[in-house]
Amino acid sequence: MHCWKILNLRHHYGITRIVILAAIIFFMVFSFSYVTLNLTHHEPYTDRLFWLFILTLIVLYPIHKLLHFLALSDLRAYLKLRIRLHFHVLPVLHMRIREPLPKNRYIIALLTPFIVINICILLVIYFFPSYTHYGTLLLACHCSLCSIDMLYVKFLLKSPKNSQIEETPKGYEILVPPSIP
């Protein structure tokens, strides 16, 4: 196997562009979902469970990372998971893959949190319409959190069919088998 391309979004786009993209996605998803759901739900909003909203907002990122890990749970021998506390409160999970993974498997692992968490948020909005305002904020926050995953998926979809993904200190390497003449 040889390296076809190295993916390092921080180097390719820069932190500023990634943050701006995430902010634009946040505002677009929030605006579209809030207006759309406001037209369909006619119940008054309530702020009774504000503490639950804040708690959900705090654990959204760790749950997102945990779903990445669970999507690859059968490969636990090749995964290294570390949990750190930022500001002594916020748990941050770092996951490293020690062996190359097939491209399609890695794409599924990247998309799992987006699909699972967004469906859960939409179900909560549907069954509890008086908390639609919290749900749309959580949906927008999670979609902006998934923006980096979607950038990786964009690059991976353009990679060769039989490629594998390996994590290195430089970024993610897309490995392809040597071509046979």
PENOR-V785124 format. One line per field, one symbol per residue. ss: DSSP state (~ for helix, > for strand, _ for the rest). phi: phi as a letter, one per 20 degrees, with the letter a starting at -180 (. if undefined). psi: psi as a letter, one per 30 degrees, with the letter a starting at -180 (. if undefined). A space follows every 10 residues. Layout:
BEGIN
ss=???
phi=???
psi=???
END
This chain:
BEGIN
ss=_>>>>>>_~~ ~~__~~~~~~ ~~~~~~~~~~ ~~~~~~~~~~ _________~ ~~~~~~~~~~ ~~~~~~~~~~ ~_~~~~~~>> >>>>>>___> >>>>>>>___ >>~~~~~~~~ ~~~~~~~~~~ ~~~~~~~_~~ ~~~~~~~~~~ ~~~~~_~~~~ ~~~~~~~___ ___>>>>>__ >>>>>>____ _
phi=.cfeaddcff ffdnffffff fffffgffff fffffffffe ddefecdfdf ffffffffef fffgfffgff fdffdgfddc dcdcdelmce fcddccdecf dfgfffffff egfgffffff ffffffecff dgffffffff fffffeffff fffgfffefg fefcdcecff qededcfffe f
psi=klkekkjjee eeekeeeeee eeeeeeeeee eeeeeeffff kgkkllgehe eeeeeeeege eeeeeeeeee fgffgfffkk kkklkkggej kkkkkkkflk kkeeeeeeee feeeeeeeee eeeeeefiff geeeeeeeee eeeeefeeee eeeeeeffll egllkkklff akkjkklkkk .
END
